[in-house]
Amino acid sequence: MKLADIYMQFQSDITIIEQELEASVQARHDVLKNASTHLLKAGGKRIRPVFVLLAAKFGTYDIHVLKNIAVPLELVHMASLVHDDVIDDAELRRGKRTVKSQWDNKVAMYTGNYIFAKAVEASAYFDHPRVHQVLSNTLVEMCIGEVEQIRDQYNWGQNLRVYFRRIKRKTALLIAVSCELGALAADADPFIQKHLYNFGYNVGMSFQITDDILDFVGTEKQLGKPAGDDLRQGNVTLPALYAMHHDEEISHLIKNMLNNEFPENIDMEPILKAVKESGGIDYSIEMSDRFLQRAYDSLEKLPDCEAKNYLKEIAAYIGKRKF
Protein backbone atom coordinates (compact mmCIF):
# COMPACT_ATOMS: atom_id res chain seq x y z
CA MET A 1 0.00 0.00 0.00
CA LYS A 2 1.24 3.50 -0.88
CA LEU A 3 1.37 6.36 1.60
CA ALA A 4 -1.35 8.16 -0.37
CA ASP A 5 -3.65 5.17 0.17
CA ILE A 6 -3.18 5.40 3.94
CA TYR A 7 -3.98 9.10 3.85
CA MET A 8 -7.11 8.36 1.84
CA GLN A 9 -8.34 6.14 4.67
CA PHE A 10 -8.24 9.17 6.97
CA GLN A 11 -9.11 11.87 4.44
CA SER A 12 -12.18 13.21 6.22
CA ASP A 13 -10.39 13.32 9.59
CA ILE A 14 -7.29 14.97 8.10
CA THR A 15 -9.59 17.57 6.53
CA ILE A 16 -11.00 18.31 10.00
CA ILE A 17 -7.47 18.72 11.33
CA GLU A 18 -6.54 21.04 8.44
CA GLN A 19 -9.58 23.19 9.16
CA GLU A 20 -8.69 23.33 12.86
CA LEU A 21 -5.09 24.25 12.03
CA GLU A 22 -6.22 27.15 9.86
CA ALA A 23 -8.66 28.36 12.50
CA SER A 24 -6.01 28.09 15.22
CA VAL A 25 -3.53 30.46 13.59
CA GLN A 26 -5.95 33.28 12.84
CA ALA A 27 -4.99 36.57 14.48
CA ARG A 28 -6.48 40.04 14.69
CA HIS A 29 -3.25 41.66 13.50
CA ASP A 30 -2.92 41.31 9.71
CA VAL A 31 0.84 40.75 9.64
CA LEU A 32 0.69 38.10 12.36
CA LYS A 33 -2.28 36.44 10.66
CA ASN A 34 -0.63 36.36 7.23
CA ALA A 35 2.73 35.20 8.57
CA SER A 36 1.10 32.47 10.67
CA THR A 37 -0.82 31.05 7.71
CA HIS A 38 2.14 31.41 5.32
CA LEU A 39 3.78 28.08 6.19
CA LEU A 40 0.41 26.35 6.53
CA LYS A 41 -0.42 27.26 2.92
CA ALA A 42 2.94 25.83 1.79
CA GLY A 43 1.59 22.40 2.68
CA GLY A 44 3.27 19.49 4.41
CA LYS A 45 2.89 15.76 4.88
CA ARG A 46 1.10 16.10 8.27
CA ILE A 47 3.00 13.03 9.44
CA ARG A 48 2.54 13.89 13.11
CA PRO A 49 -1.28 14.18 13.00
CA VAL A 50 -1.43 10.93 11.02
CA PHE A 51 0.61 9.21 13.73
CA VAL A 52 -1.86 10.56 16.31
CA LEU A 53 -4.78 9.09 14.37
CA LEU A 54 -3.13 5.70 13.81
CA ALA A 55 -2.03 5.40 17.45
CA ALA A 56 -5.57 6.17 18.57
CA LYS A 57 -6.82 3.12 16.68
CA PHE A 58 -5.39 1.04 19.55
CA GLY A 59 -7.94 2.66 21.88
CA THR A 60 -11.26 4.50 21.63
CA TYR A 61 -11.11 6.49 18.39
CA ASP A 62 -12.94 9.84 18.30
CA ILE A 63 -11.70 12.51 15.89
CA HIS A 64 -13.39 15.26 17.89
CA VAL A 65 -11.18 14.33 20.83
CA LEU A 66 -8.07 13.51 18.82
CA LYS A 67 -8.04 16.78 16.88
CA ASN A 68 -7.28 18.51 20.16
CA ILE A 69 -3.89 16.82 20.36
CA ALA A 70 -3.16 16.36 16.64
CA VAL A 71 -3.49 20.12 16.02
CA PRO A 72 -1.21 21.24 18.90
CA LEU A 73 1.51 18.79 17.85
CA GLU A 74 1.45 20.02 14.25
CA LEU A 75 1.47 23.63 15.48
CA VAL A 76 4.55 22.90 17.57
CA HIS A 77 6.22 21.46 14.47
CA MET A 78 5.25 24.49 12.38
CA ALA A 79 6.51 26.95 14.99
CA SER A 80 9.83 25.15 15.22
CA LEU A 81 10.24 25.42 11.44
CA VAL A 82 9.66 29.18 11.54
CA HIS A 83 12.35 29.53 14.22
CA ASP A 84 14.67 27.10 12.39
CA ASP A 85 14.59 29.28 9.30
CA VAL A 86 15.67 32.31 11.33
CA ILE A 87 18.58 30.39 12.88
CA ASP A 88 19.63 28.98 9.49
CA ASP A 89 18.99 32.25 7.62
CA ALA A 90 16.99 30.12 5.17
CA GLU A 91 15.27 31.73 2.19
CA LEU A 92 13.19 28.71 1.11
CA ARG A 93 11.03 26.13 2.88
CA ARG A 94 9.13 23.53 0.80
CA GLY A 95 10.05 25.52 -2.26
CA LYS A 96 8.36 28.67 -0.90
CA ARG A 97 9.83 31.77 0.72
CA THR A 98 10.22 31.42 4.47
CA VAL A 99 8.48 33.71 6.95
CA LYS A 100 11.78 35.44 7.73
CA SER A 101 12.37 35.92 4.00
CA GLN A 102 8.85 37.14 3.26
CA TRP A 103 8.88 39.51 6.25
CA ASP A 104 11.93 39.67 8.55
CA ASN A 105 13.52 37.97 11.56
CA LYS A 106 11.48 39.89 14.12
CA VAL A 107 8.17 38.96 12.53
CA ALA A 108 9.33 35.36 12.17
CA MET A 109 10.34 35.04 15.83
CA TYR A 110 7.05 36.49 17.08
CA THR A 111 5.13 34.34 14.60
CA GLY A 112 6.84 31.21 15.89
CA ASN A 113 6.12 32.26 19.48
CA TYR A 114 2.48 32.93 18.61
CA ILE A 115 2.07 29.49 17.01
CA PHE A 116 3.68 27.84 20.04
CA ALA A 117 1.21 29.69 22.28
CA LYS A 118 -1.73 28.58 20.13
CA ALA A 119 -0.53 24.98 20.47
CA VAL A 120 -0.61 25.22 24.26
CA GLU A 121 -4.03 26.88 24.08
CA ALA A 122 -5.44 24.12 21.86
CA SER A 123 -4.21 21.37 24.22
CA ALA A 124 -6.17 22.92 27.11
CA TYR A 125 -9.08 20.72 25.98
CA PHE A 126 -7.55 17.87 27.99
CA ASP A 127 -7.66 17.72 31.78
CA HIS A 128 -5.34 14.71 31.90
CA PRO A 129 -2.10 15.90 33.58
CA ARG A 130 0.00 13.45 31.56
CA VAL A 131 -0.93 15.17 28.28
CA HIS A 132 0.39 18.50 29.52
CA GLN A 133 3.47 16.98 31.16
CA VAL A 134 4.47 15.26 27.92
CA LEU A 135 3.74 18.31 25.75
CA SER A 136 5.59 20.77 28.02
CA ASN A 137 8.59 18.46 28.33
CA THR A 138 8.68 18.14 24.55
CA LEU A 139 8.72 21.92 24.13
CA VAL A 140 11.58 22.22 26.62
CA GLU A 141 13.62 19.48 24.93
CA MET A 142 13.04 20.94 21.45
CA CYS A 143 14.27 24.34 22.63
CA ILE A 144 17.38 22.71 24.11
CA GLY A 145 17.89 20.98 20.76
CA GLU A 146 17.71 24.33 18.96
CA VAL A 147 20.24 25.89 21.34
CA GLU A 148 22.53 22.90 20.89
CA GLN A 149 22.34 23.29 17.13
CA ILE A 150 23.38 26.93 17.42
CA ARG A 151 26.21 25.96 19.79
CA ASP A 152 27.44 23.24 17.45
CA GLN A 153 27.37 25.27 14.23
CA TYR A 154 30.77 24.94 12.54
CA ASN A 155 31.88 22.62 15.37
CA TRP A 156 33.92 20.18 13.32
CA GLY A 157 34.97 18.19 16.37
CA GLN A 158 31.56 16.95 17.49
CA ASN A 159 30.93 13.22 17.85
CA LEU A 160 28.11 10.82 17.04
CA ARG A 161 26.61 11.04 20.52
CA VAL A 162 26.19 14.81 20.18
CA TYR A 163 24.59 14.39 16.75
CA PHE A 164 22.13 11.68 17.85
CA ARG A 165 21.12 13.61 20.97
CA ARG A 166 20.49 16.71 18.88
CA ILE A 167 18.29 14.99 16.29
CA LYS A 168 16.37 13.24 19.07
CA ARG A 169 15.43 16.61 20.52
CA LYS A 170 14.86 18.39 17.22
CA THR A 171 12.90 15.70 15.37
CA ALA A 172 12.43 12.26 16.92
CA LEU A 173 10.84 13.39 20.18
CA LEU A 174 7.89 15.13 18.56
CA ILE A 175 7.11 12.08 16.41
CA ALA A 176 7.44 9.83 19.46
CA VAL A 177 5.00 11.87 21.53
CA SER A 178 2.59 12.10 18.58
CA CYS A 179 2.28 8.32 18.80
CA GLU A 180 2.20 8.30 22.59
CA LEU A 181 -0.36 11.09 22.99
CA GLY A 182 -2.59 9.72 20.24
CA ALA A 183 -2.81 6.49 22.23
CA LEU A 184 -3.23 8.36 25.53
CA ALA A 185 -6.04 10.53 24.14
CA ALA A 186 -7.80 7.35 23.04
CA ASP A 187 -7.36 5.72 26.48
CA ALA A 188 -5.19 2.94 25.10
CA ASP A 189 -3.38 0.65 27.53
CA PRO A 190 -0.16 2.17 29.02
CA PHE A 191 1.78 -0.80 27.59
CA ILE A 192 0.62 0.20 24.12
CA GLN A 193 1.44 3.87 24.77
CA LYS A 194 5.00 2.92 25.75
CA HIS A 195 5.70 0.83 22.67
CA LEU A 196 4.10 3.37 20.36
CA TYR A 197 6.41 6.00 21.87
CA ASN A 198 9.40 3.74 21.19
CA PHE A 199 8.17 3.15 17.65
CA GLY A 200 7.80 6.88 17.03
CA TYR A 201 11.20 7.68 18.51
CA ASN A 202 13.00 5.22 16.25
CA VAL A 203 11.00 6.26 13.19
CA GLY A 204 11.83 9.88 14.01
CA MET A 205 15.54 9.15 14.22
CA SER A 206 15.39 7.37 10.86
CA PHE A 207 13.35 10.26 9.44
CA GLN A 208 15.96 12.87 10.39
CA ILE A 209 18.92 10.78 9.23
CA THR A 210 17.15 10.31 5.90
CA ASP A 211 16.63 14.08 5.73
CA ASP A 212 20.34 14.58 6.33
CA ILE A 213 21.18 12.09 3.57
CA LEU A 214 18.85 13.83 1.14
CA ASP A 215 20.61 17.13 1.79
CA PHE A 216 23.63 15.58 0.06
CA VAL A 217 21.97 13.53 -2.68
CA GLY A 218 18.73 15.39 -3.46
CA THR A 219 18.12 18.10 -6.03
CA GLU A 220 17.04 21.64 -5.28
CA LYS A 221 13.66 20.87 -6.87
CA GLN A 222 13.16 17.85 -4.59
CA LEU A 223 14.42 19.54 -1.43
CA GLY A 224 12.92 22.99 -1.91
CA LYS A 225 16.38 24.40 -1.07
CA PRO A 226 19.91 24.05 -2.50
CA ALA A 227 21.66 20.70 -1.96
CA GLY A 228 24.26 20.87 0.80
CA ASP A 229 22.49 23.81 2.42
CA ASP A 230 22.64 22.30 5.92
CA LEU A 231 26.41 21.99 5.77
CA ARG A 232 26.75 25.44 4.22
CA GLN A 233 24.94 26.75 7.31
CA GLY A 234 27.49 24.98 9.52
CA ASN A 235 25.17 22.17 10.58
CA VAL A 236 27.33 19.04 10.63
CA THR A 237 25.06 16.08 9.89
CA LEU A 238 25.79 12.36 9.86
CA PRO A 239 27.15 11.94 6.29
CA ALA A 240 29.64 14.81 6.76
CA LEU A 241 30.47 13.74 10.30
CA TYR A 242 31.40 10.26 9.08
CA ALA A 243 33.42 11.64 6.16
CA MET A 244 35.38 14.05 8.35
CA HIS A 245 36.20 11.38 10.93
CA HIS A 246 37.36 8.87 8.32
CA ASP A 247 39.18 11.00 5.76
CA GLU A 248 41.53 13.79 6.81
CA GLU A 249 41.63 15.31 3.32
CA ILE A 250 37.85 15.64 3.24
CA SER A 251 37.95 17.12 6.73
CA HIS A 252 40.39 19.81 5.58
CA LEU A 253 38.34 20.43 2.42
CA ILE A 254 35.14 21.01 4.37
CA LYS A 255 36.79 23.19 7.03
CA ASN A 256 38.67 25.32 4.53
CA MET A 257 35.70 25.90 2.26
CA LEU A 258 33.16 26.59 4.99
CA ASN A 259 35.44 28.87 6.96
CA ASN A 260 35.16 31.17 3.96
CA GLU A 261 33.97 34.67 4.78
CA PHE A 262 31.12 34.32 2.27
CA PRO A 263 29.71 30.77 2.65
CA GLU A 264 26.70 31.60 0.47
CA ASN A 265 29.06 31.85 -2.51
CA ILE A 266 30.68 28.45 -2.00
CA ASP A 267 30.42 25.85 -4.75
CA MET A 268 29.19 22.84 -2.75
CA GLU A 269 29.70 20.28 -5.51
CA PRO A 270 33.28 19.27 -4.51
CA ILE A 271 32.15 18.77 -0.90
CA LEU A 272 29.03 16.81 -1.88
CA LYS A 273 31.12 14.58 -4.13
CA ALA A 274 33.77 14.01 -1.46
CA VAL A 275 31.20 13.06 1.19
CA LYS A 276 29.53 10.60 -1.19
CA GLU A 277 32.88 8.99 -2.09
CA SER A 278 33.90 8.72 1.58
CA GLY A 279 31.19 6.18 2.39
CA GLY A 280 29.33 8.72 4.52
CA ILE A 281 26.07 8.21 2.63
CA ASP A 282 26.25 4.41 2.88
CA TYR A 283 27.01 4.59 6.60
CA SER A 284 24.11 6.98 7.20
CA ILE A 285 21.73 4.70 5.30
CA GLU A 286 22.89 1.80 7.49
CA MET A 287 22.21 3.81 10.66
CA SER A 288 18.79 4.87 9.39
CA ASP A 289 17.95 1.22 8.70
CA ARG A 290 19.01 0.24 12.23
CA PHE A 291 16.59 2.71 13.78
CA LEU A 292 13.90 1.58 11.35
CA GLN A 293 14.35 -2.03 12.43
CA ARG A 294 14.00 -1.01 16.08
CA ALA A 295 10.75 0.71 15.13
CA TYR A 296 9.47 -2.50 13.54
CA ASP A 297 10.53 -4.44 16.66
CA SER A 298 8.42 -2.12 18.84
CA LEU A 299 5.40 -2.67 16.59
CA GLU A 300 5.71 -6.45 16.96
CA LYS A 301 4.84 -6.06 20.63
CA LEU A 302 1.47 -4.50 19.75
CA PRO A 303 -1.83 -6.27 18.94
CA ASP A 304 -2.39 -7.09 15.28
CA CYS A 305 -4.75 -4.64 13.58
CA GLU A 306 -5.06 -2.54 10.45
CA ALA A 307 -3.44 0.47 12.15
CA LYS A 308 -0.36 -1.61 12.95
CA ASN A 309 0.02 -2.46 9.26
CA TYR A 310 -0.40 1.20 8.33
CA LEU A 311 2.34 2.18 10.80
CA LYS A 312 4.66 -0.34 9.17
CA GLU A 313 3.91 1.16 5.76
CA ILE A 314 4.61 4.71 6.93
CA ALA A 315 7.84 3.62 8.59
CA ALA A 316 8.94 1.97 5.34
CA TYR A 317 8.10 5.15 3.41
CA ILE A 318 10.06 7.32 5.86
CA GLY A 319 13.13 5.12 5.63
CA LYS A 320 13.14 4.98 1.84
CA ARG A 321 11.74 8.35 0.78
CA LYS A 322 13.45 10.41 -1.88
CA PHE A 323 12.38 13.90 -0.79
C-alpha positions as CSV (number, residue, x, y, z in Angstrom):
1,M,0.0,0.0,0.0
2,K,1.2,3.5,-0.9
3,L,1.4,6.4,1.6
4,A,-1.4,8.2,-0.4
5,D,-3.7,5.2,0.2
6,I,-3.2,5.4,3.9
7,Y,-4.0,9.1,3.8
8,M,-7.1,8.4,1.8
9,Q,-8.3,6.1,4.7
10,F,-8.2,9.2,7.0
11,Q,-9.1,11.9,4.4
12,S,-12.2,13.2,6.2
13,D,-10.4,13.3,9.6
14,I,-7.3,15.0,8.1
15,T,-9.6,17.6,6.5
16,I,-11.0,18.3,10.0
17,I,-7.5,18.7,11.3
18,E,-6.5,21.0,8.4
19,Q,-9.6,23.2,9.2
20,E,-8.7,23.3,12.9
21,L,-5.1,24.2,12.0
22,E,-6.2,27.1,9.9
23,A,-8.7,28.4,12.5
24,S,-6.0,28.1,15.2
25,V,-3.5,30.5,13.6
26,Q,-5.9,33.3,12.8
27,A,-5.0,36.6,14.5
28,R,-6.5,40.0,14.7
29,H,-3.3,41.7,13.5
30,D,-2.9,41.3,9.7
31,V,0.8,40.8,9.6
32,L,0.7,38.1,12.4
33,K,-2.3,36.4,10.7
34,N,-0.6,36.4,7.2
35,A,2.7,35.2,8.6
36,S,1.1,32.5,10.7
37,T,-0.8,31.1,7.7
38,H,2.1,31.4,5.3
39,L,3.8,28.1,6.2
40,L,0.4,26.4,6.5
41,K,-0.4,27.3,2.9
42,A,2.9,25.8,1.8
43,G,1.6,22.4,2.7
44,G,3.3,19.5,4.4
45,K,2.9,15.8,4.9
46,R,1.1,16.1,8.3
47,I,3.0,13.0,9.4
48,R,2.5,13.9,13.1
49,P,-1.3,14.2,13.0
50,V,-1.4,10.9,11.0
51,F,0.6,9.2,13.7
52,V,-1.9,10.6,16.3
53,L,-4.8,9.1,14.4
54,L,-3.1,5.7,13.8
55,A,-2.0,5.4,17.4
56,A,-5.6,6.2,18.6
57,K,-6.8,3.1,16.7
58,F,-5.4,1.0,19.5
59,G,-7.9,2.7,21.9
60,T,-11.3,4.5,21.6
61,Y,-11.1,6.5,18.4
62,D,-12.9,9.8,18.3
63,I,-11.7,12.5,15.9
64,H,-13.4,15.3,17.9
65,V,-11.2,14.3,20.8
66,L,-8.1,13.5,18.8
67,K,-8.0,16.8,16.9
68,N,-7.3,18.5,20.2
69,I,-3.9,16.8,20.4
70,A,-3.2,16.4,16.6
71,V,-3.5,20.1,16.0
72,P,-1.2,21.2,18.9
73,L,1.5,18.8,17.9
74,E,1.4,20.0,14.2
75,L,1.5,23.6,15.5
76,V,4.6,22.9,17.6
77,H,6.2,21.5,14.5
78,M,5.3,24.5,12.4
79,A,6.5,27.0,15.0
80,S,9.8,25.1,15.2
81,L,10.2,25.4,11.4
82,V,9.7,29.2,11.5
83,H,12.4,29.5,14.2
84,D,14.7,27.1,12.4
85,D,14.6,29.3,9.3
86,V,15.7,32.3,11.3
87,I,18.6,30.4,12.9
88,D,19.6,29.0,9.5
89,D,19.0,32.3,7.6
90,A,17.0,30.1,5.2
91,E,15.3,31.7,2.2
92,L,13.2,28.7,1.1
93,R,11.0,26.1,2.9
94,R,9.1,23.5,0.8
95,G,10.0,25.5,-2.3
96,K,8.4,28.7,-0.9
97,R,9.8,31.8,0.7
98,T,10.2,31.4,4.5
99,V,8.5,33.7,7.0
100,K,11.8,35.4,7.7
101,S,12.4,35.9,4.0
102,Q,8.8,37.1,3.3
103,W,8.9,39.5,6.2
104,D,11.9,39.7,8.5
105,N,13.5,38.0,11.6
106,K,11.5,39.9,14.1
107,V,8.2,39.0,12.5
108,A,9.3,35.4,12.2
109,M,10.3,35.0,15.8
110,Y,7.0,36.5,17.1
111,T,5.1,34.3,14.6
112,G,6.8,31.2,15.9
113,N,6.1,32.3,19.5
114,Y,2.5,32.9,18.6
115,I,2.1,29.5,17.0
116,F,3.7,27.8,20.0
117,A,1.2,29.7,22.3
118,K,-1.7,28.6,20.1
119,A,-0.5,25.0,20.5
120,V,-0.6,25.2,24.3
121,E,-4.0,26.9,24.1
122,A,-5.4,24.1,21.9
123,S,-4.2,21.4,24.2
124,A,-6.2,22.9,27.1
125,Y,-9.1,20.7,26.0
126,F,-7.6,17.9,28.0
127,D,-7.7,17.7,31.8
128,H,-5.3,14.7,31.9
129,P,-2.1,15.9,33.6
130,R,0.0,13.4,31.6
131,V,-0.9,15.2,28.3
132,H,0.4,18.5,29.5
133,Q,3.5,17.0,31.2
134,V,4.5,15.3,27.9
135,L,3.7,18.3,25.8
136,S,5.6,20.8,28.0
137,N,8.6,18.5,28.3
138,T,8.7,18.1,24.5
139,L,8.7,21.9,24.1
140,V,11.6,22.2,26.6
141,E,13.6,19.5,24.9
142,M,13.0,20.9,21.5
143,C,14.3,24.3,22.6
144,I,17.4,22.7,24.1
145,G,17.9,21.0,20.8
146,E,17.7,24.3,19.0
147,V,20.2,25.9,21.3
148,E,22.5,22.9,20.9
149,Q,22.3,23.3,17.1
150,I,23.4,26.9,17.4
151,R,26.2,26.0,19.8
152,D,27.4,23.2,17.4
153,Q,27.4,25.3,14.2
154,Y,30.8,24.9,12.5
155,N,31.9,22.6,15.4
156,W,33.9,20.2,13.3
157,G,35.0,18.2,16.4
158,Q,31.6,16.9,17.5
159,N,30.9,13.2,17.8
160,L,28.1,10.8,17.0
161,R,26.6,11.0,20.5
162,V,26.2,14.8,20.2
163,Y,24.6,14.4,16.8
164,F,22.1,11.7,17.8
165,R,21.1,13.6,21.0
166,R,20.5,16.7,18.9
167,I,18.3,15.0,16.3
168,K,16.4,13.2,19.1
169,R,15.4,16.6,20.5
170,K,14.9,18.4,17.2
171,T,12.9,15.7,15.4
172,A,12.4,12.3,16.9
173,L,10.8,13.4,20.2
174,L,7.9,15.1,18.6
175,I,7.1,12.1,16.4
176,A,7.4,9.8,19.5
177,V,5.0,11.9,21.5
178,S,2.6,12.1,18.6
179,C,2.3,8.3,18.8
180,E,2.2,8.3,22.6
181,L,-0.4,11.1,23.0
182,G,-2.6,9.7,20.2
183,A,-2.8,6.5,22.2
184,L,-3.2,8.4,25.5
185,A,-6.0,10.5,24.1
186,A,-7.8,7.3,23.0
187,D,-7.4,5.7,26.5
188,A,-5.2,2.9,25.1
189,D,-3.4,0.6,27.5
190,P,-0.2,2.2,29.0
191,F,1.8,-0.8,27.6
192,I,0.6,0.2,24.1
193,Q,1.4,3.9,24.8
194,K,5.0,2.9,25.8
195,H,5.7,0.8,22.7
196,L,4.1,3.4,20.4
197,Y,6.4,6.0,21.9
198,N,9.4,3.7,21.2
199,F,8.2,3.1,17.7
200,G,7.8,6.9,17.0
201,Y,11.2,7.7,18.5
202,N,13.0,5.2,16.2
203,V,11.0,6.3,13.2
204,G,11.8,9.9,14.0
205,M,15.5,9.1,14.2
206,S,15.4,7.4,10.9
207,F,13.3,10.3,9.4
208,Q,16.0,12.9,10.4
209,I,18.9,10.8,9.2
210,T,17.2,10.3,5.9
211,D,16.6,14.1,5.7
212,D,20.3,14.6,6.3
213,I,21.2,12.1,3.6
214,L,18.8,13.8,1.1
215,D,20.6,17.1,1.8
216,F,23.6,15.6,0.1
217,V,22.0,13.5,-2.7
218,G,18.7,15.4,-3.5
219,T,18.1,18.1,-6.0
220,E,17.0,21.6,-5.3
221,K,13.7,20.9,-6.9
222,Q,13.2,17.9,-4.6
223,L,14.4,19.5,-1.4
224,G,12.9,23.0,-1.9
225,K,16.4,24.4,-1.1
226,P,19.9,24.0,-2.5
227,A,21.7,20.7,-2.0
228,G,24.3,20.9,0.8
229,D,22.5,23.8,2.4
230,D,22.6,22.3,5.9
231,L,26.4,22.0,5.8
232,R,26.7,25.4,4.2
233,Q,24.9,26.8,7.3
234,G,27.5,25.0,9.5
235,N,25.2,22.2,10.6
236,V,27.3,19.0,10.6
237,T,25.1,16.1,9.9
238,L,25.8,12.4,9.9
239,P,27.2,11.9,6.3
240,A,29.6,14.8,6.8
241,L,30.5,13.7,10.3
242,Y,31.4,10.3,9.1
243,A,33.4,11.6,6.2
244,M,35.4,14.0,8.4
245,H,36.2,11.4,10.9
246,H,37.4,8.9,8.3
247,D,39.2,11.0,5.8
248,E,41.5,13.8,6.8
249,E,41.6,15.3,3.3
250,I,37.9,15.6,3.2
251,S,37.9,17.1,6.7
252,H,40.4,19.8,5.6
253,L,38.3,20.4,2.4
254,I,35.1,21.0,4.4
255,K,36.8,23.2,7.0
256,N,38.7,25.3,4.5
257,M,35.7,25.9,2.3
258,L,33.2,26.6,5.0
259,N,35.4,28.9,7.0
260,N,35.2,31.2,4.0
261,E,34.0,34.7,4.8
262,F,31.1,34.3,2.3
263,P,29.7,30.8,2.7
264,E,26.7,31.6,0.5
265,N,29.1,31.9,-2.5
266,I,30.7,28.5,-2.0
267,D,30.4,25.9,-4.7
268,M,29.2,22.8,-2.7
269,E,29.7,20.3,-5.5
270,P,33.3,19.3,-4.5
271,I,32.1,18.8,-0.9
272,L,29.0,16.8,-1.9
273,K,31.1,14.6,-4.1
274,A,33.8,14.0,-1.5
275,V,31.2,13.1,1.2
276,K,29.5,10.6,-1.2
277,E,32.9,9.0,-2.1
278,S,33.9,8.7,1.6
279,G,31.2,6.2,2.4
280,G,29.3,8.7,4.5
281,I,26.1,8.2,2.6
282,D,26.2,4.4,2.9
283,Y,27.0,4.6,6.6
284,S,24.1,7.0,7.2
285,I,21.7,4.7,5.3
286,E,22.9,1.8,7.5
287,M,22.2,3.8,10.7
288,S,18.8,4.9,9.4
289,D,17.9,1.2,8.7
290,R,19.0,0.2,12.2
291,F,16.6,2.7,13.8
292,L,13.9,1.6,11.4
293,Q,14.4,-2.0,12.4
294,R,14.0,-1.0,16.1
295,A,10.8,0.7,15.1
296,Y,9.5,-2.5,13.5
297,D,10.5,-4.4,16.7
298,S,8.4,-2.1,18.8
299,L,5.4,-2.7,16.6
300,E,5.7,-6.4,17.0
301,K,4.8,-6.1,20.6
302,L,1.5,-4.5,19.8
303,P,-1.8,-6.3,18.9
304,D,-2.4,-7.1,15.3
305,C,-4.7,-4.6,13.6
306,E,-5.1,-2.5,10.4
307,A,-3.4,0.5,12.1
308,K,-0.4,-1.6,13.0
309,N,0.0,-2.5,9.3
310,Y,-0.4,1.2,8.3
311,L,2.3,2.2,10.8
312,K,4.7,-0.3,9.2
313,E,3.9,1.2,5.8
314,I,4.6,4.7,6.9
315,A,7.8,3.6,8.6
316,A,8.9,2.0,5.3
317,Y,8.1,5.2,3.4
318,I,10.1,7.3,5.9
319,G,13.1,5.1,5.6
320,K,13.1,5.0,1.8
321,R,11.7,8.4,0.8
322,K,13.5,10.4,-1.9
323,F,12.4,13.9,-0.8
